[in-house]
Amino acid sequence: MNTPNLVCVVDDNEDYLFLLQSLFHRWLPTYQVRCFVGGQAFVNVLPQLESAPGLILLDRHMPVMNGHQTLEHIRRHPLTATTPVVMMSALASAHERAGCYRSGANSFLLKPLDLMSMKDTLTLLCHYWLEVNQ
């Protein structure tokens, strides 16, 4: 069972998470967003989830538990094993991107740098993964 309009965002930058929450609230109100500061915080909540989110946006570079390690936990958990995961990073080598795909990422994107690009990217991601790709 999943919650198709729930987007979980996992990132270590609290300012970035606040900005994403604001974008969802203003321009994408039909989607629920739940933010987690770091991969470990998300992994700790996995056993408590009653249903899978419709989409997980996951930062690649985080301390303690990086995005790649978090993704491996997501794919091993029965509830989120098939949940679409979009990895995002401000900078990533081809080797890092390939590793994320090998671990089960559905997509890998560079983080947009300006507000309107962020809005456009989130709109496209949510439309594709939560509406078109059912």
PASEBA-1860 file (N, C-alpha, C; in nm, 3 decimals):
! residues 134
1> MNTPNLVC> 0.085/-0.118/0.000/0.000/0.000/0.000/0.089/0.123/0.000 ~ 0.048/0.227/-0.073/0.126/0.350/-0.071/0.035/0.472/-0.061 ~ 0.095/0.584/-0.030/0.025/0.711/-0.026/0.070/0.787/-0.149 ~ -0.007/0.783/-0.258/0.041/0.831/-0.387/0.074/0.979/-0.393 ~ 0.019/1.062/-0.308/0.049/1.205/-0.319/0.151/1.250/-0.215 ~ 0.213/1.156/-0.142/0.314/1.190/-0.042/0.454/1.185/-0.103 ~ 0.527/1.295/-0.086/0.665/1.305/-0.130/0.752/1.317/-0.006 ~ 0.846/1.226/0.010/0.942/1.234/0.120/1.072/1.291/0.064
9> VVDDNEDY> 1.123/1.393/0.132/1.247/1.458/0.090/1.350/1.433/0.199 ~ 1.466/1.380/0.159/1.573/1.349/0.253/1.695/1.430/0.213 ~ 1.737/1.519/0.301/1.850/1.608/0.273/1.908/1.655/0.406 ~ 2.036/1.683/0.409/2.097/1.728/0.534/2.092/1.880/0.552 ~ 2.051/1.953/0.450/2.048/2.099/0.456/1.907/2.145/0.494 ~ 1.894/2.193/0.617/1.762/2.233/0.667/1.705/2.354/0.593 ~ 1.791/2.445/0.548/1.743/2.560/0.470/1.683/2.514/0.337 ~ 1.749/2.418/0.274/1.700/2.362/0.148/1.565/2.292/0.171
17> LFLLQSLF> 1.554/2.218/0.279/1.428/2.151/0.310/1.316/2.252/0.334 ~ 1.347/2.359/0.404/1.248/2.464/0.427/1.203/2.525/0.295 ~ 1.298/2.550/0.206/1.265/2.606/0.075/1.176/2.511/-0.004 ~ 1.208/2.383/-0.003/1.125/2.285/-0.074/0.984/2.278/-0.015 ~ 0.975/2.279/0.116/0.842/2.278/0.179/0.762/2.400/0.135 ~ 0.826/2.514/0.129/0.759/2.637/0.087/0.714/2.627/-0.058 ~ 0.798/2.571/-0.144/0.762/2.553/-0.285/0.641/2.461/-0.299 ~ 0.644/2.350/-0.228/0.530/2.259/-0.234/0.404/2.327/-0.184
25> HRWLPTYQ> 0.414/2.398/-0.074/0.297/2.465/-0.017/0.238/2.567/-0.115 ~ 0.324/2.642/-0.180/0.276/2.749/-0.268/0.234/2.700/-0.406 ~ 0.317/2.614/-0.470/0.292/2.580/-0.610/0.246/2.436/-0.632 ~ 0.259/2.351/-0.534/0.219/2.211/-0.552/0.134/2.164/-0.433 ~ 0.026/2.234/-0.404/-0.051/2.204/-0.283/-0.125/2.070/-0.287 ~ -0.136/2.007/-0.403/-0.206/1.879/-0.409/-0.118/1.765/-0.357 ~ 0.009/1.793/-0.334/0.100/1.691/-0.282/0.134/1.721/-0.137 ~ 0.143/1.615/-0.059/0.192/1.627/0.079/0.343/1.612/0.073
33> VRCFVGGQ> 0.415/1.686/0.155/0.559/1.671/0.162/0.600/1.647/0.307 ~ 0.690/1.554/0.322/0.744/1.524/0.455/0.895/1.524/0.443 ~ 0.961/1.605/0.524/1.105/1.623/0.513/1.179/1.553/0.626 ~ 1.297/1.503/0.594/1.383/1.434/0.689/1.523/1.492/0.678 ~ 1.580/1.529/0.792/1.715/1.585/0.795/1.814/1.469/0.804 ~ 1.860/1.425/0.690/1.959/1.319/0.683/1.901/1.181/0.658 ~ 1.985/1.096/0.601/1.944/0.960/0.568/1.909/0.877/0.689 ~ 1.983/0.894/0.796/1.957/0.816/0.917/1.817/0.846/0.973
41> AFVNVLPQ> 1.778/0.973/0.967/1.644/1.011/1.016/1.536/0.940/0.935 ~ 1.554/0.930/0.805/1.454/0.862/0.722/1.454/0.711/0.749 ~ 1.572/0.652/0.755/1.582/0.508/0.780/1.520/0.472/0.916 ~ 1.537/0.559/1.015/1.479/0.534/1.147/1.327/0.533/1.143 ~ 1.267/0.608/1.053/1.121/0.618/1.043/1.062/0.505/0.958 ~ 1.142/0.446/0.869/1.089/0.343/0.779/1.005/0.236/0.849 ~ 1.050/0.177/0.959/0.969/0.072/1.022/0.835/0.123/1.076 ~ 0.823/0.253/1.096/0.700/0.309/1.152/0.599/0.352/1.046
49> LESAPGLI> 0.640/0.356/0.921/0.549/0.399/0.815/0.439/0.297/0.794 ~ 0.318/0.345/0.783/0.204/0.256/0.757/0.186/0.231/0.608 ~ 0.228/0.329/0.527/0.220/0.312/0.383/0.340/0.382/0.319 ~ 0.374/0.338/0.200/0.491/0.392/0.130/0.458/0.527/0.070 ~ 0.554/0.617/0.066/0.531/0.743/-0.004/0.523/0.716/-0.154 ~ 0.465/0.810/-0.227/0.458/0.796/-0.371/0.590/0.823/-0.438 ~ 0.675/0.904/-0.374/0.803/0.945/-0.432/0.898/0.983/-0.319 ~ 1.025/0.947/-0.337/1.130/0.988/-0.244/1.233/1.069/-0.320
57> LLDRHMPV> 1.261/1.191/-0.273/1.368/1.274/-0.327/1.483/1.264/-0.228 ~ 1.599/1.221/-0.276/1.708/1.185/-0.187/1.838/1.253/-0.228 ~ 1.895/1.329/-0.135/2.023/1.394/-0.159/2.134/1.289/-0.162 ~ 2.230/1.306/-0.250/2.341/1.210/-0.261/2.448/1.233/-0.154 ~ 2.483/1.358/-0.128/2.593/1.389/-0.037/2.540/1.435/0.099 ~ 2.545/1.346/0.197/2.502/1.378/0.333/2.601/1.314/0.430 ~ 2.622/1.377/0.546/2.709/1.314/0.646/2.636/1.198/0.717 ~ 2.707/1.122/0.791/2.662/1.007/0.869/2.616/0.895/0.777
65> MNGHQTLE> 2.504/0.912/0.710/2.455/0.813/0.614/2.429/0.887/0.483 ~ 2.512/0.861/0.382/2.494/0.933/0.256/2.374/0.879/0.177 ~ 2.344/0.944/0.069/2.228/0.906/-0.011/2.235/0.765/-0.066 ~ 2.355/0.724/-0.106/2.373/0.589/-0.160/2.342/0.485/-0.052 ~ 2.392/0.505/0.068/2.364/0.412/0.178/2.216/0.414/0.216 ~ 2.157/0.532/0.215/2.014/0.545/0.245/1.931/0.471/0.141 ~ 1.970/0.486/0.015/1.900/0.418/-0.094/1.905/0.266/-0.076 ~ 2.017/0.214/-0.034/2.027/0.070/-0.012/1.930/0.024/0.097
73> HIRRHPLT> 1.913/0.104/0.204/1.814/0.072/0.308/1.672/0.079/0.250 ~ 1.645/0.181/0.171/1.512/0.197/0.110/1.478/0.075/0.025 ~ 1.571/0.029/-0.053/1.546/-0.084/-0.144/1.532/-0.216/-0.068 ~ 1.593/-0.227/0.050/1.581/-0.351/0.128/1.452/-0.357/0.209 ~ 1.391/-0.241/0.235/1.270/-0.238/0.316/1.151/-0.277/0.229 ~ 1.069/-0.374/0.271/0.958/-0.421/0.188/0.858/-0.312/0.148 ~ 0.837/-0.215/0.234/0.740/-0.110/0.204/0.787/-0.016/0.094 ~ 0.916/0.010/0.088/0.969/0.108/-0.007/1.055/0.047/-0.117
81> ATTPVVMM> 1.058/-0.084/-0.125/1.145/-0.152/-0.222/1.120/-0.107/-0.366 ~ 0.996/-0.074/-0.398/0.964/-0.033/-0.535/0.921/0.113/-0.547 ~ 0.932/0.189/-0.439/0.896/0.331/-0.442/0.994/0.406/-0.532 ~ 0.946/0.491/-0.621/1.037/0.569/-0.704/1.127/0.658/-0.617 ~ 1.257/0.652/-0.646/1.355/0.734/-0.575/1.432/0.816/-0.677 ~ 1.428/0.948/-0.659/1.505/1.038/-0.744/1.619/1.093/-0.659 ~ 1.740/1.058/-0.698/1.859/1.108/-0.631/1.889/1.246/-0.686 ~ 1.930/1.336/-0.597/1.965/1.471/-0.639/2.094/1.514/-0.570
89> SALASAHE> 2.171/1.593/-0.641/2.295/1.643/-0.583/2.337/1.769/-0.656 ~ 2.409/1.856/-0.586/2.462/1.976/-0.650/2.577/1.939/-0.742 ~ 2.645/1.830/-0.711/2.761/1.787/-0.789/2.777/1.637/-0.770 ~ 2.797/1.565/-0.879/2.819/1.421/-0.869/2.897/1.374/-0.991 ~ 2.991/1.287/-0.966/3.070/1.231/-1.077/2.988/1.125/-1.150 ~ 3.032/1.090/-1.268/2.965/0.985/-1.345/2.969/0.853/-1.266 ~ 3.078/0.828/-1.197/3.091/0.707/-1.116/2.987/0.704/-1.004 ~ 2.968/0.818/-0.937/2.868/0.826/-0.829/2.727/0.805/-0.885
97> RAGCYRSG> 2.697/0.869/-0.996/2.564/0.853/-1.058/2.540/0.707/-1.096 ~ 2.639/0.644/-1.156/2.625/0.504/-1.196/2.602/0.415/-1.073 ~ 2.670/0.445/-0.963/2.651/0.367/-0.840/2.510/0.380/-0.787 ~ 2.453/0.499/-0.798/2.316/0.519/-0.752/2.217/0.438/-0.836 ~ 2.238/0.438/-0.967/2.151/0.358/-1.053/2.166/0.208/-1.022 ~ 2.289/0.164/-0.998/2.310/0.022/-0.964/2.240/-0.015/-0.834 ~ 2.228/0.080/-0.743/2.163/0.053/-0.615/2.011/0.069/-0.621 ~ 1.959/0.111/-0.735/1.814/0.116/-0.750/1.751/0.252/-0.763
105> ANSFLLKP> 1.830/0.357/-0.785/1.771/0.489/-0.809/1.694/0.486/-0.941 ~ 1.580/0.552/-0.944/1.502/0.559/-1.066/1.547/0.672/-1.156 ~ 1.608/0.773/-1.094/1.655/0.888/-1.170/1.761/0.960/-1.089 ~ 1.845/1.037/-1.158/1.947/1.118/-1.091/1.948/1.254/-1.157 ~ 1.931/1.359/-1.076/1.928/1.495/-1.128/2.021/1.585/-1.050 ~ 2.076/1.683/-1.119/2.149/1.788/-1.049/2.047/1.881/-0.986 ~ 2.077/1.927/-0.864/1.984/2.017/-0.796/1.978/2.149/-0.872 ~ 1.858/2.198/-0.897/1.845/2.330/-0.960/1.901/2.438/-0.869
113> LDLMSMKD> 1.954/2.543/-0.930/2.021/2.647/-0.853/1.935/2.767/-0.819 ~ 1.827/2.787/-0.892/1.743/2.904/-0.864/1.600/2.860/-0.835 ~ 1.526/2.949/-0.774/1.392/2.918/-0.725/1.297/2.869/-0.834 ~ 1.293/2.938/-0.945/1.198/2.898/-1.051/1.238/2.765/-1.115 ~ 1.367/2.740/-1.126/1.411/2.610/-1.178/1.374/2.499/-1.080 ~ 1.385/2.527/-0.951/1.344/2.430/-0.850/1.195/2.400/-0.862 ~ 1.116/2.504/-0.876/0.971/2.486/-0.890/0.939/2.403/-1.013 ~ 1.001/2.437/-1.125/0.976/2.365/-1.250/1.019/2.219/-1.239
121> TLTLLCHY> 1.133/2.194/-1.178/1.182/2.057/-1.162/1.089/1.976/-1.072 ~ 1.048/2.034/-0.960/0.956/1.963/-0.870/0.822/1.935/-0.938 ~ 0.775/2.031/-1.014/0.649/2.012/-1.086/0.659/1.896/-1.184 ~ 0.767/1.892/-1.261/0.787/1.783/-1.358/0.804/1.648/-1.287 ~ 0.884/1.647/-1.182/0.906/1.521/-1.109/0.776/1.465/-1.053 ~ 0.701/1.550/-0.986/0.576/1.504/-0.925/0.475/1.462/-1.031 ~ 0.466/1.540/-1.136/0.372/1.504/-1.243/0.409/1.368/-1.303 ~ 0.536/1.348/-1.336/0.575/1.223/-1.397/0.563/1.105/-1.300
129> WLEVNQ> 0.626/1.113/-1.184/0.632/0.997/-1.095/0.502/0.970/-1.021 ~ 0.419/1.072/-0.999/0.298/1.052/-0.919/0.170/1.049/-1.001 ~ 0.177/1.095/-1.125/0.056/1.096/-1.207/0.071/1.014/-1.335 ~ 0.175/1.038/-1.410/0.192/0.972/-1.539/0.240/0.828/-1.522 ~ 0.340/0.807/-1.440/0.404/0.675/-1.425/0.335/0.595/-1.315 ~ 0.212/0.558/-1.337/0.140/0.479/-1.238/0.145/0.334/-1.274
END
